[in-house]
Amino acid sequence: MNRNHTMMQFFEWHVKADGSHWNSLKKLAPELKRRGIDSLWLPPVSKSQSVDDVGYGVYDLYDLGEFDQKGTVRTKYGTKQELLDAIATCKEQEIAVYVDLVMNHKAGADETEVFQVIEVNPENRTEDISEPFEIEGWTKFTFPGRGDQYSSFKWNYEHFNGTDYDARENRSGCYRIIGEHKNWNDHVDDEFGNYDYLMFANIHYNHPVVKEEMIKWGKWLARTLQCDGFRLDAIKHISHEFIREFVTQITQERGDDYYIVGEFWNPELAACQEFLDTVDYKIDLFDVSLHFKLQAASRAGSDFDLRTIFDDTLLKSHPRNAVTFVDNHDTQPHESLESWIEDWFKQSAYALILLRQEGYPCVFFGDYFGIGGEESIPGKKEALDPLLYARYHQAYGDQDDYFDDPNTIGWVRRGITNIERSGCAVVIANNGEGEKRMFVGEGRAGEIWVDLTKNREDQIPIEEDGYATFPVNGGSVSVWTLPEVDG
């Protein structure tokens, strides 16, 4: 019997850099499964430029915490063996594992090289602002700690098309590397004229040897970890043609059900549509548009028209390709894409992604367990567990929307016969106390429904005609259903 699927992003920016994360995953996997989490998005697993790096300053893709490089054998999260053990435990628990791939750039080179560049306007990368000149850039990767194990490929400036630092002059800039057939890639986002370049040494995906090596690595990683899928980082900066080729080759080797989701950080639906067309709908995308709608709702309070919450979102236009999320490691406070959903609306936002038919929801580690660092934020496990319970046990069947008031919306999931006691009614208000009279089914007559969130203590009888009036507190959410039977 198919239950609803729920993903968790199993990290936040300030996870302790003590090498304990993979062991924590191994320990927590059974509990996560009990809560209804059946897939996990893991942080980048490869060796980064330092042991404190979250994983996006990637150094050696083939070092999963096995070789003494960059002053450490382990990564921020642990050793290769601890990673393999954690994944094995997830498999025992029937939890799918998706690994984060950083394929846009490389960081922490072993040596500098001298080569020619043209400086470009960082606000318009198609505009040259210098004549060709020589710089000394960090672009040579020899991997002395690993040698040729797993791959003998060594990176040099020919394999990159941009960098941001001249070691000779101790000067930063946006430098396009000069070479035969070398330019920014055309098949990328057009922000800043051309958004091929993001950071560090930018991988040159018009180079056939580079494409071959990266696909080879992707296949090696999937085979080595026996993971169930990938999350592709920063794909609006990577050749969309290469992404299509990469996904095609990986799924040919691993099978069509190998899951791939991309971070295409663009709230414009037309851009998402164009990207999905390019990759033949072979991957899902995080619903960035919905994230920003949730943020807007959290900031505007009662001035936000809740009836419009799903307008202009991937969830509404492409529900089969939408991975919904409330926040993530980039949107959390003080990070690069900070756009945090305000505290009062967080539980309601999760109800909007967890308790509806459409989309594949992803719960953020930082929201569930809390965020570390100097300005820590407590987790909302107690607020989210009832929603996870409702998603796993109740949120099934036909969906009827009652989006008829700007400040109070509701919907009903009718339930299905082969999941006992399924069905629920959800009400969200962003102003004062509200209520929704909704139809849950004549067969429900006489049942007594309660609020799983415990925000309300009412007991609501379902009337003879299958209707009931379900209340909600102001600025809150209530999930009405039959009482829990297993605590």
C-alpha positions as CSV (number, residue, x, y, z in Angstrom):
1,M,0.0,0.0,0.0
2,N,1.5,3.3,-1.1
3,R,1.9,5.9,1.6
4,N,2.7,9.6,1.0
5,H,6.3,10.2,0.4
6,T,8.2,12.9,2.4
7,M,11.8,14.0,2.0
8,M,14.0,15.6,4.7
9,Q,17.0,17.9,3.9
10,F,19.3,16.3,6.5
11,F,21.6,19.2,7.3
12,E,21.6,23.0,7.9
13,W,24.5,25.5,7.5
14,H,25.7,25.3,11.0
15,V,25.8,21.5,11.6
16,K,28.7,20.9,13.9
17,A,32.0,20.3,12.0
18,D,33.0,17.5,14.4
19,G,32.6,14.7,12.0
20,S,29.6,13.2,13.8
21,H,26.9,13.9,11.3
22,W,26.9,10.6,9.4
23,N,26.8,8.7,12.8
24,S,23.9,10.9,13.8
25,L,22.1,10.0,10.6
26,K,22.6,6.3,11.3
27,K,21.2,6.7,14.8
28,L,18.2,8.9,13.8
29,A,17.1,6.9,10.7
30,P,14.7,4.6,12.5
31,E,13.0,7.5,14.3
32,L,12.7,9.5,11.1
33,K,11.1,6.5,9.4
34,R,8.6,6.2,12.2
35,R,7.7,9.9,11.6
36,G,7.0,9.3,8.0
37,I,10.2,10.5,6.4
38,D,11.1,8.0,3.7
39,S,13.8,9.9,1.8
40,L,16.8,12.0,2.8
41,W,18.7,14.7,1.0
42,L,22.3,14.5,2.3
43,P,24.8,17.4,2.1
44,P,27.7,17.2,-0.4
45,V,29.8,14.2,0.5
46,S,33.1,15.1,-1.2
47,K,36.2,16.6,0.4
48,S,36.0,20.4,0.5
49,Q,38.6,23.1,0.8
50,S,38.4,22.9,4.6
51,V,37.0,20.6,7.3
52,D,34.5,23.4,8.3
53,D,33.2,23.8,4.7
54,V,29.5,22.8,4.3
55,G,30.5,21.0,1.1
56,Y,29.9,23.6,-1.6
57,G,33.5,24.7,-1.7
58,V,34.3,21.3,-3.2
59,Y,37.9,20.2,-3.7
60,D,38.2,16.5,-4.6
61,L,35.0,14.8,-5.8
62,Y,36.4,11.4,-5.4
63,D,37.5,11.8,-1.8
64,L,34.5,11.0,0.4
65,G,36.4,11.2,3.6
66,E,39.1,8.6,2.8
67,F,42.3,10.5,2.1
68,D,44.5,12.9,4.0
69,Q,43.9,16.1,2.1
70,K,43.2,19.7,3.1
71,G,44.4,18.8,6.6
72,T,41.9,16.1,7.3
73,V,40.9,12.6,6.3
74,R,37.2,13.0,7.2
75,T,34.9,15.6,5.8
76,K,32.9,18.0,8.0
77,Y,30.4,15.2,8.3
78,G,32.6,12.1,8.9
79,T,34.5,9.4,7.2
80,K,33.7,7.5,4.0
81,Q,33.0,4.3,6.0
82,E,30.7,6.2,8.4
83,L,28.8,7.5,5.3
84,L,28.5,4.0,3.9
85,D,27.3,2.7,7.2
86,A,24.7,5.4,7.5
87,I,23.4,4.8,4.0
88,A,23.2,1.1,4.7
89,T,21.1,1.8,7.8
90,C,18.8,4.0,5.7
91,K,18.3,1.2,3.3
92,E,17.4,-1.2,6.1
93,Q,14.8,1.3,7.1
94,E,13.6,1.7,3.5
95,I,14.6,5.3,3.4
96,A,15.8,6.5,0.0
97,V,19.0,8.6,0.0
98,Y,19.7,11.5,-2.4
99,V,23.2,12.9,-2.4
100,D,23.9,16.6,-3.1
101,L,26.2,17.1,-6.2
102,V,28.3,20.2,-6.6
103,M,29.3,20.4,-10.3
104,N,29.5,24.1,-11.0
105,H,33.0,24.9,-9.6
106,K,36.0,23.6,-7.7
107,A,37.8,25.2,-4.8
108,G,41.1,24.9,-2.8
109,A,43.4,24.2,-5.8
110,D,46.8,22.6,-5.0
111,E,48.8,25.0,-7.2
112,T,48.6,28.3,-9.1
113,E,49.0,28.6,-12.9
114,V,49.7,31.6,-15.1
115,F,47.2,32.2,-17.9
116,Q,45.5,34.9,-19.9
117,V,42.1,36.4,-18.8
118,I,39.8,39.3,-19.7
119,E,38.1,41.0,-16.8
120,V,34.3,41.4,-17.2
121,N,31.7,43.5,-15.6
122,P,30.3,41.5,-12.7
123,E,26.9,43.1,-13.3
124,N,27.0,42.2,-17.0
125,R,29.4,39.3,-17.7
126,T,29.0,39.8,-21.5
127,E,30.7,43.2,-21.2
128,D,34.6,43.1,-21.3
129,I,36.2,45.8,-19.1
130,S,39.8,45.0,-19.9
131,E,42.2,43.9,-22.6
132,P,43.7,40.4,-22.3
133,F,46.2,40.2,-19.5
134,E,48.0,37.6,-17.4
135,I,47.0,36.5,-13.9
136,E,48.2,33.8,-11.5
137,G,45.2,31.7,-10.6
138,W,44.4,28.8,-8.3
139,T,43.4,26.3,-11.0
140,K,45.7,23.3,-10.7
141,F,44.3,20.3,-8.9
142,T,46.7,17.3,-8.5
143,F,45.1,15.6,-5.4
144,P,48.5,14.6,-3.8
145,G,46.7,12.7,-1.0
146,R,44.7,10.5,-3.3
147,G,46.9,10.2,-6.3
148,D,45.3,8.4,-9.2
149,Q,43.0,6.2,-7.2
150,Y,39.5,6.1,-8.7
151,S,40.5,8.7,-11.3
152,S,43.8,9.9,-12.8
153,F,42.2,13.1,-14.1
154,K,44.0,16.3,-13.0
155,W,42.4,19.7,-13.4
156,N,44.2,22.8,-14.8
157,Y,43.1,26.2,-16.2
158,E,42.1,24.6,-19.6
159,H,39.2,22.9,-17.8
160,F,37.8,26.2,-16.3
161,N,36.4,29.2,-18.1
162,G,36.4,31.7,-15.2
163,T,37.9,32.5,-11.8
164,D,37.7,35.3,-9.3
165,Y,41.2,35.8,-7.8
166,D,44.7,36.9,-9.1
167,A,47.3,35.6,-6.7
168,R,50.0,37.7,-8.4
169,E,48.3,41.0,-7.6
170,N,46.3,39.8,-4.6
171,R,43.2,41.1,-6.4
172,S,39.7,39.8,-6.8
173,G,37.5,40.3,-9.9
174,C,35.3,38.4,-12.4
175,Y,37.9,37.0,-14.8
176,R,37.0,35.1,-18.0
177,I,39.8,32.7,-19.0
178,I,41.0,33.0,-22.6
179,G,41.4,29.9,-24.7
180,E,40.4,28.2,-27.9
181,H,36.6,27.9,-28.1
182,K,36.4,29.2,-24.6
183,N,33.7,31.6,-23.5
184,W,30.8,31.6,-21.0
185,N,28.4,28.9,-21.8
186,D,25.3,30.0,-23.7
187,H,22.9,27.5,-22.0
188,V,22.7,29.1,-18.6
189,D,20.5,31.6,-16.8
190,D,20.7,35.1,-18.3
191,E,20.9,37.1,-15.0
192,F,23.9,39.5,-15.1
193,G,23.9,39.0,-18.9
194,N,25.2,35.5,-18.5
195,Y,25.2,33.6,-15.1
196,D,27.7,30.8,-16.0
197,Y,30.2,32.2,-13.5
198,L,29.2,31.9,-9.8
199,M,32.3,31.3,-7.7
200,F,35.8,29.8,-7.4
201,A,37.2,28.1,-10.5
202,N,34.2,27.7,-12.8
203,I,34.0,24.4,-14.6
204,H,34.0,24.7,-18.4
205,Y,31.2,22.5,-19.8
206,N,32.1,23.2,-23.4
207,H,35.2,21.1,-23.0
208,P,34.5,17.5,-24.1
209,V,37.1,16.0,-21.6
210,V,35.4,17.8,-18.7
211,K,32.0,16.5,-19.6
212,E,33.3,13.0,-19.9
213,E,35.0,13.2,-16.5
214,M,32.0,14.6,-14.7
215,I,29.6,12.0,-16.1
216,K,32.2,9.3,-15.2
217,W,32.3,10.6,-11.7
218,G,28.5,10.8,-11.3
219,K,28.3,7.1,-12.3
220,W,31.1,6.2,-9.9
221,L,29.5,8.0,-7.0
222,A,26.1,6.4,-7.6
223,R,27.7,3.0,-7.8
224,T,30.0,3.5,-4.8
225,L,27.3,4.8,-2.5
226,Q,24.4,2.8,-3.8
227,C,22.3,5.9,-3.2
228,D,18.9,6.3,-4.7
229,G,19.3,9.7,-6.4
230,F,21.0,13.1,-6.6
231,R,20.2,16.7,-5.8
232,L,22.0,18.9,-8.3
233,D,23.3,22.2,-6.9
234,A,23.2,25.5,-8.7
235,I,22.0,24.2,-12.1
236,K,21.0,27.6,-13.4
237,H,24.8,28.3,-13.7
238,I,25.6,25.0,-15.4
239,S,25.1,24.2,-19.1
240,H,21.5,23.0,-19.3
241,E,22.6,20.9,-22.3
242,F,25.1,19.2,-20.0
243,I,22.6,18.6,-17.3
244,R,20.3,16.9,-19.8
245,E,23.2,14.7,-20.9
246,F,24.3,13.9,-17.3
247,V,20.8,13.0,-16.3
248,T,20.3,10.8,-19.4
249,Q,23.5,8.9,-18.8
250,I,23.0,8.4,-15.1
251,T,19.4,7.1,-15.5
252,Q,20.5,4.9,-18.3
253,E,23.0,3.2,-16.0
254,R,21.0,3.4,-12.7
255,G,17.5,2.9,-14.1
256,D,14.6,5.3,-14.9
257,D,13.5,5.4,-11.3
258,Y,16.8,6.9,-10.2
259,Y,15.6,10.2,-8.6
260,I,17.1,13.5,-9.6
261,V,16.0,17.0,-8.3
262,G,17.7,20.2,-9.3
263,E,18.2,23.5,-7.5
264,F,17.2,26.0,-10.2
265,W,17.0,29.2,-8.1
266,N,14.7,31.3,-10.2
267,P,11.2,32.2,-9.1
268,E,10.1,33.0,-12.6
269,L,7.9,30.1,-13.9
270,A,8.8,30.8,-17.5
271,A,12.4,30.1,-16.8
272,C,11.6,26.9,-14.9
273,Q,9.4,25.8,-17.8
274,E,12.1,26.5,-20.3
275,F,14.6,24.5,-18.2
276,L,12.2,21.5,-17.8
277,D,11.6,21.6,-21.6
278,T,15.4,21.4,-22.1
279,V,15.9,18.4,-19.9
280,D,12.8,16.7,-21.2
281,Y,11.2,16.7,-17.8
282,K,13.6,14.0,-16.5
283,I,14.2,15.8,-13.2
284,D,12.2,17.6,-10.6
285,L,12.8,21.2,-9.4
286,F,12.5,22.8,-6.0
287,D,9.6,25.1,-6.0
288,V,11.4,28.4,-5.4
289,S,8.3,30.4,-6.5
290,L,6.2,28.8,-3.7
291,H,9.0,29.5,-1.1
292,F,8.8,33.2,-1.9
293,K,5.0,33.1,-1.8
294,L,5.2,31.6,1.7
295,Q,7.8,34.2,2.7
296,A,5.5,37.0,1.4
297,A,2.6,35.5,3.3
298,S,4.6,35.4,6.5
299,R,5.7,39.0,6.2
300,A,2.4,40.5,5.1
301,G,0.2,38.8,7.7
302,S,-3.5,39.6,7.3
303,D,-2.7,41.8,4.3
304,F,-1.8,38.7,2.3
305,D,-4.6,37.1,0.3
306,L,-4.4,33.4,1.2
307,R,-6.5,32.5,-1.8
308,T,-3.5,33.3,-4.1
309,I,-0.9,31.3,-2.2
310,F,-0.4,28.8,-5.0
311,D,-0.7,31.2,-7.9
312,D,2.3,31.4,-10.2
313,T,4.1,28.5,-8.5
314,L,5.6,25.3,-9.9
315,L,3.2,23.4,-7.7
316,K,0.2,24.7,-9.6
317,S,1.7,24.7,-13.1
318,H,3.9,21.5,-12.9
319,P,2.8,19.6,-9.9
320,R,4.5,16.4,-11.0
321,N,7.9,18.2,-11.1
322,A,7.6,20.3,-8.0
323,V,9.5,19.6,-4.8
324,T,8.0,21.9,-2.2
325,F,9.9,23.3,0.7
326,V,9.5,26.0,3.3
327,D,13.1,26.9,4.0
328,N,16.6,25.4,3.4
329,H,20.3,25.9,4.2
330,D,20.6,28.9,1.8
331,T,17.4,30.7,3.0
332,Q,18.2,30.4,6.7
333,P,19.2,33.6,8.5
334,H,22.6,35.2,7.5
335,E,23.1,32.9,4.5
336,S,23.4,33.7,0.8
337,L,19.7,33.5,-0.2
338,E,18.3,34.5,3.2
339,S,14.5,34.6,2.8
340,W,13.4,33.0,6.1
341,I,9.7,32.3,6.6
342,E,8.6,34.1,9.8
343,D,8.0,32.1,12.9
344,W,4.3,32.6,13.3
345,F,3.5,31.2,9.8
346,K,6.0,28.3,9.8
347,Q,3.5,25.6,10.9
348,S,0.9,26.9,8.5
349,A,3.5,26.9,5.7
350,Y,4.3,23.2,6.4
351,A,0.6,22.3,6.4
352,L,0.4,23.9,2.9
353,I,3.2,21.6,1.6
354,L,2.6,18.4,3.6
355,L,-1.2,18.0,3.6
356,R,-2.1,18.5,-0.1
357,Q,-2.2,16.1,-3.1
358,E,0.3,18.0,-5.2
359,G,4.1,18.1,-4.9
360,Y,6.9,16.2,-3.2
361,P,7.5,18.0,0.2
362,C,10.9,18.4,1.8
363,V,11.2,19.2,5.5
364,F,14.2,21.2,6.5
365,F,16.6,19.8,9.2
366,G,16.9,23.3,10.6
367,D,13.2,23.7,11.0
368,Y,12.8,20.3,12.6
369,F,15.9,19.9,14.8
370,G,17.0,23.6,15.1
371,I,19.8,25.8,13.7
372,G,23.2,26.0,15.4
373,G,25.8,28.7,15.2
374,E,26.1,31.9,17.2
375,E,22.5,32.9,16.7
376,S,20.8,29.5,17.1
377,I,17.1,28.9,16.4
378,P,15.2,26.2,18.2
379,G,13.6,23.4,16.2
380,K,9.9,23.0,15.7
381,K,9.7,19.2,16.0
382,E,6.6,19.5,18.3
383,A,4.8,21.7,15.7
384,L,5.8,19.5,12.7
385,D,5.3,16.0,14.1
386,P,1.5,16.3,14.0
387,L,1.7,17.4,10.4
388,L,4.0,14.5,9.5
389,Y,1.6,12.1,11.3
390,A,-1.3,13.6,9.4
391,R,0.6,13.3,6.1
392,Y,1.4,9.7,6.7
393,H,-2.0,8.6,8.1
394,Q,-4.7,11.0,7.0
395,A,-3.9,13.2,4.0
396,Y,-5.2,10.9,1.2
397,G,-8.0,10.9,-1.3
398,D,-9.9,13.5,-3.3
399,Q,-9.0,17.1,-2.4
400,D,-11.7,19.8,-2.1
401,D,-10.6,23.4,-1.7
402,Y,-12.4,26.1,0.2
403,F,-10.3,29.0,-0.9
404,D,-13.1,31.5,-0.7
405,D,-11.8,34.1,1.9
406,P,-8.6,36.1,1.8
407,N,-7.8,35.5,5.4
408,T,-9.2,32.0,6.1
409,I,-8.7,29.1,3.7
410,G,-9.4,25.4,4.1
411,W,-9.4,22.1,2.3
412,V,-10.5,18.5,2.8
413,R,-8.9,15.3,1.9
414,R,-11.7,12.7,1.7
415,G,-9.6,9.7,2.6
416,I,-9.3,6.3,0.9
417,T,-10.8,3.0,1.9
418,N,-7.5,1.0,2.0
419,I,-6.0,3.4,4.6
420,E,-8.1,3.1,7.7
421,R,-9.2,6.3,9.4
422,S,-7.7,8.4,6.6
423,G,-9.1,11.8,5.7
424,C,-8.7,15.3,7.2
425,A,-9.8,18.9,7.1
426,V,-7.3,21.7,7.3
427,V,-8.0,25.3,8.1
428,I,-5.5,28.2,8.0
429,A,-6.1,31.8,9.2
430,N,-3.7,34.8,8.9
431,N,-6.0,37.3,10.7
432,G,-8.3,36.7,13.7
433,E,-10.0,33.5,14.6
434,G,-11.8,31.9,11.7
435,E,-13.8,28.9,10.7
436,K,-14.7,26.9,7.6
437,R,-17.8,24.8,7.0
438,M,-16.7,22.0,4.9
439,F,-18.0,18.6,3.6
440,V,-16.0,15.6,4.6
441,G,-18.5,12.9,3.5
442,E,-21.9,11.5,4.6
443,G,-20.2,8.3,5.6
444,R,-18.5,10.3,8.3
445,A,-21.7,11.3,10.1
446,G,-21.5,10.9,13.8
447,E,-17.7,10.9,13.9
448,I,-15.9,13.2,16.4
449,W,-12.9,15.0,14.9
450,V,-10.1,16.7,16.9
451,D,-7.3,19.0,16.0
452,L,-4.1,17.0,15.7
453,T,-1.9,20.1,16.1
454,K,-3.6,20.7,19.6
455,N,-3.9,24.3,18.7
456,R,-7.6,23.9,19.4
457,E,-9.2,21.6,22.0
458,D,-12.7,21.4,20.5
459,Q,-14.3,18.1,19.6
460,I,-16.2,18.6,16.3
461,P,-19.1,16.2,15.5
462,I,-19.6,15.5,11.8
463,E,-23.2,16.2,11.0
464,E,-25.7,13.9,9.2
465,D,-25.1,15.6,5.9
466,G,-21.4,15.1,6.1
467,Y,-20.6,18.7,6.9
468,A,-19.0,20.3,9.9
469,T,-17.8,23.7,10.9
470,F,-14.1,23.6,11.7
471,P,-12.5,26.5,13.7
472,V,-9.0,27.9,13.7
473,N,-7.1,30.3,15.9
474,G,-5.9,33.6,14.4
475,G,-2.5,33.3,12.7
476,S,-2.6,29.6,13.0
477,V,-3.5,26.2,11.5
478,S,-5.7,23.3,12.6
479,V,-5.8,19.8,11.2
480,W,-9.1,18.1,12.0
481,T,-9.4,14.4,11.8
482,L,-10.1,11.3,13.9
483,P,-8.0,11.1,17.1
484,E,-4.6,9.4,16.9
485,V,-4.8,5.7,17.8
486,D,-1.1,5.0,18.3
487,G,0.0,8.1,20.1
